[in-house]
Amino acid sequence: MDPQALGIVVASSSARPIRGFWSSYCEVFDDDAMTAQQQGTLTGVKRVVAYPPVLAGATHCYVWVNVNALGGAARVAAAQFAY
């Protein structure tokens, strides 16, 4: 994989505020080498974008996203990207 950058895009069908968080874990070569874990929050309306940091030289990164729209039912979708 060798990710150089990570990106998260969250979109909602509602004008209600989006709230959530992301967590990432990057490692070099295997579980016995260098690792880094980061986390952050997501807030906004309609669309929220975040760019988690990447450990220099990372060979693998994993990203978890948990979001919802406040104040009732709304469709919320999240996607993550790496290059």
KAQUIKA-V848933 format. One record per pair of residues at least 24 apart in sequence whose ideal C-beta (glycine too) atoms are under 7 Angstrom apart, sorted by the first residue. I is the first residue (numbers start at 1). J is the second residue. If there is no record, write none. Layout:
((I/J) (I/J))
//
This chain:
((1/59) (1/60) (2/59) (3/54) (3/58) (3/61) (3/82) (3/83) (4/54) (4/83) (5/51) (5/54) (5/82) (5/83) (6/51) (6/52) (6/54) (6/61) (6/63) (6/80) (6/82) (7/49) (7/51) (7/80) (7/81) (8/49) (8/50) (8/52) (8/63) (8/65) (8/78) (8/80) (9/47) (9/49) (9/79) (10/42) (10/47) (10/48) (10/67) (10/76) (10/78) (11/46) (11/47) (11/77) (12/46) (12/69) (12/74) (12/75) (12/76) (13/74) (13/75) (14/69) (14/74) (15/45) (15/46) (16/69) (16/70) (16/71) (16/72) (16/74) (17/43) (17/45) (17/70) (18/42) (18/43) (18/44) (18/45) (18/48) (18/67) (18/69) (18/76) (19/43) (19/67) (19/68) (19/70) (20/65) (20/66) (20/67) (20/68) (21/66) (22/50) (22/52) (22/63) (22/64) (22/65) (23/64) (24/52) (24/61) (24/62) (24/63) (25/61) (25/62) (26/54) (26/55) (26/58) (26/60) (26/61) (27/58) (27/59) (27/60) (28/55) (28/57) (28/58) (28/59) (29/59) (42/67))
//
